[in-house]
């Protein structure tokens, strides 16, 4: 019963295309079961990725985009032998480029943009998404700048999350925590 679908233009198009519109009851989301369930799944994935990476909620769109991208490589329960990306493209999929959301990445700085021969050859960034198979979407936590790079080395020997929920952002961007005991470290037990 979304208002964006209940208008004269849409009704005319549906009539011309032979589509019969059947709206759900207002505020009865359960009537739109498949769509609501898929949105819930994506929201749960995005919430988990943001919590695990320690990134603030303002990166929710990147988390949802990454969740959708990775969801296309996971078989559905109704057809466990088919991966959605394979069904769409007709080709076997390679998942070797997938990395955890929020993982530490070192992007190569091309010599064309390097200020000198003694300047660093890479910069430490955080992976926040994909540009299909052409590259990774990387965040500089100190400046907030976003970069696209395909020449990336990921730090995979150490965990990519931090016990400090938001490491590099100013205090003004840290949301208030309604559950401070969840993030707080456990006290050491003395005997």
LOROLUM-485043 format. One record per residue (C-alpha): x, y, z; residue number from 1. Coordinates in steps of 0.2 Angstrom, whole numbers, plus 2048, in hexadecimal, padded with zeros to 3 digits. Example, Ala and Ser with C-alpha at 12.3 -4.5 7.8 and 13.67 -1.06 7.14 Angstrom:
LOROLUM-485043
NUFI   u   v   w pos
NUFI 83E 7EA 827   1
NUFI 844 7FB 824   2
//
This chain:
LOROLUM-485043
NUFI   u   v   w pos
NUFI 800 800 800   1
NUFI 80F 80B 7FD   2
NUFI 809 81D 7F7   3
NUFI 816 81D 7EA   4
NUFI 80D 80F 7E0   5
NUFI 7FB 816 7E3   6
NUFI 7FA 824 7D6   7
NUFI 7F2 828 7C5   8
NUFI 802 826 7BB   9
NUFI 806 814 7C2  10
NUFI 7F3 80F 7C0  11
NUFI 7F4 814 7AE  12
NUFI 804 80A 7AB  13
NUFI 7FD 7FB 7B4  14
NUFI 7ED 7FB 7AA  15
NUFI 7F7 7FD 799  16
NUFI 803 7EF 79E  17
NUFI 7F5 7E4 7A4  18
NUFI 7FA 7E4 7B6  19
NUFI 7ED 7E2 7C3  20
NUFI 7F2 7EC 7D3  21
NUFI 7EE 7E3 7E3  22
NUFI 7F3 7EE 7F2  23
NUFI 7F6 7E8 804  24
NUFI 7ED 7EE 813  25
NUFI 7F5 7FE 81A  26
NUFI 801 7FA 828  27
NUFI 800 7E7 825  28
NUFI 812 7E4 821  29
NUFI 810 7D1 823  30
NUFI 805 7D1 813  31
NUFI 815 7D5 809  32
NUFI 81F 7C6 811  33
NUFI 82D 7C3 805  34
NUFI 832 7D5 802  35
NUFI 831 7D9 815  36
NUFI 83B 7C9 819  37
NUFI 849 7CD 80D  38
NUFI 84A 7DF 814  39
NUFI 84B 7D8 825  40
NUFI 859 7CD 820  41
NUFI 863 7DB 818  42
NUFI 860 7E6 827  43
NUFI 866 7D9 833  44
NUFI 876 7D6 828  45
NUFI 879 7E9 827  46
NUFI 877 7EB 83A  47
NUFI 883 7DD 83D  48
NUFI 890 7E3 831  49
NUFI 88F 7F5 839  50
NUFI 890 7EE 84A  51
NUFI 89F 7E2 846  52
NUFI 8A9 7F0 83C  53
NUFI 8A7 7FD 849  54
NUFI 8A1 80A 83C  55
NUFI 893 816 841  56
NUFI 882 815 83A  57
NUFI 884 822 82D  58
NUFI 88C 814 823  59
NUFI 87C 80A 822  60
NUFI 87A 80C 810  61
NUFI 88B 805 80C  62
NUFI 887 7F6 818  63
NUFI 876 7F3 80F  64
NUFI 87E 7F4 7FE  65
NUFI 88C 7E7 804  66
NUFI 87F 7DC 80B  67
NUFI 875 7DC 7FB  68
NUFI 885 7D8 7F1  69
NUFI 88A 7CA 7FC  70
NUFI 878 7C3 7FD  71
NUFI 879 7C0 7EA  72
NUFI 887 7B3 7EE  73
NUFI 87D 7AA 7FB  74
NUFI 871 79C 7F5  75
NUFI 85F 79E 7FA  76
NUFI 857 790 805  77
NUFI 84A 78C 7F7  78
NUFI 857 789 7EA  79
NUFI 867 784 7F4  80
NUFI 871 77F 7E4  81
NUFI 86F 790 7DB  82
NUFI 878 7A0 7DF  83
NUFI 86E 7AF 7DA  84
NUFI 87D 7B7 7D1  85
NUFI 87F 7A7 7C7  86
NUFI 86D 7A6 7C3  87
NUFI 86D 7B8 7BD  88
NUFI 87D 7B8 7B3  89
NUFI 87E 7A6 7AE  90
NUFI 890 7A4 7B3  91
NUFI 898 79C 7C2  92
NUFI 89D 7A9 7CF  93
NUFI 8AE 7AC 7D7  94
NUFI 8AD 7B2 7E9  95
NUFI 8BF 7B4 7EC  96
NUFI 8BE 7C7 7EC  97
NUFI 8B1 7C8 7FB  98
NUFI 8B8 7CF 80B  99
NUFI 8B0 7D3 81C 100
NUFI 8A7 7E4 81D 101
NUFI 8B2 7F0 827 102
NUFI 8C2 7E6 825 103
NUFI 8D3 7EF 824 104
NUFI 8D9 7F2 812 105
NUFI 8EA 7F9 80C 106
NUFI 8E6 802 7FB 107
NUFI 8F5 804 7EF 108
NUFI 8F9 816 7EB 109
NUFI 8FE 817 7D8 110
NUFI 90E 81F 7D4 111
NUFI 905 82C 7CA 112
NUFI 8FD 834 7D9 113
NUFI 90B 831 7E6 114
NUFI 913 841 7EB 115
NUFI 925 839 7EB 116
NUFI 92F 829 7EA 117
NUFI 930 829 7FD 118
NUFI 91E 82B 800 119
NUFI 914 81C 806 120
NUFI 90E 80F 7F9 121
NUFI 8FE 80B 802 122
NUFI 8F1 813 80D 123
NUFI 8E7 80A 81B 124
NUFI 8D4 80B 818 125
NUFI 8C5 801 81D 126
NUFI 8BB 7F7 810 127
NUFI 8A8 7FC 810 128
NUFI 8A2 7F5 800 129
NUFI 8A5 7EF 7EE 130
NUFI 8A5 7F7 7DD 131
NUFI 89F 7E6 7D5 132
NUFI 8AF 7DD 7D1 133
NUFI 8B8 7EC 7CB 134
NUFI 8BE 7F2 7DC 135
NUFI 8BA 7F5 7EE 136
NUFI 8B2 804 7F7 137
NUFI 8BE 80A 804 138
NUFI 8BC 816 812 139
NUFI 8CA 821 81A 140
NUFI 8C4 821 82C 141
NUFI 8CF 831 830 142
NUFI 8C8 83C 823 143
NUFI 8B7 833 81E 144
NUFI 8BD 833 80C 145
NUFI 8B7 824 801 146
NUFI 8C2 81C 7F4 147
NUFI 8C0 80F 7E6 148
NUFI 8CF 804 7E4 149
NUFI 8D2 7F2 7DC 150
NUFI 8E4 7F1 7E2 151
NUFI 8E1 7ED 7F4 152
NUFI 8E9 7E2 801 153
NUFI 8DE 7DD 810 154
NUFI 8E5 7DA 821 155
NUFI 8DE 7C8 824 156
NUFI 8EA 7C2 832 157
NUFI 8E2 7CD 840 158
NUFI 8CF 7D0 844 159
NUFI 8C8 7DF 83A 160
NUFI 8BD 7E5 848 161
NUFI 8C2 7EF 857 162
NUFI 8BD 7EF 869 163
NUFI 8BB 802 868 164
NUFI 8AB 804 85E 165
NUFI 8B0 814 855 166
NUFI 8C2 817 854 167
NUFI 8C5 826 849 168
NUFI 8B5 830 849 169
NUFI 8B3 840 853 170
NUFI 8A8 83F 863 171
NUFI 89A 848 85A 172
NUFI 897 83A 84E 173
NUFI 897 82C 85B 174
NUFI 885 827 85E 175
NUFI 87F 825 870 176
NUFI 87F 813 875 177
NUFI 86F 80D 87C 178
NUFI 877 7FD 882 179
NUFI 888 802 88A 180
NUFI 88B 7F0 891 181
NUFI 88B 7E8 880 182
NUFI 89B 7F1 87B 183
NUFI 8A3 7F4 88C 184
NUFI 8B1 7E7 88F 185
NUFI 8AF 7DA 89C 186
NUFI 8B8 7DE 8AC 187
NUFI 8C7 7D3 8B0 188
NUFI 8C4 7C6 8BE 189
NUFI 8D0 7C6 8CC 190
NUFI 8D3 7B7 8D7 191
//
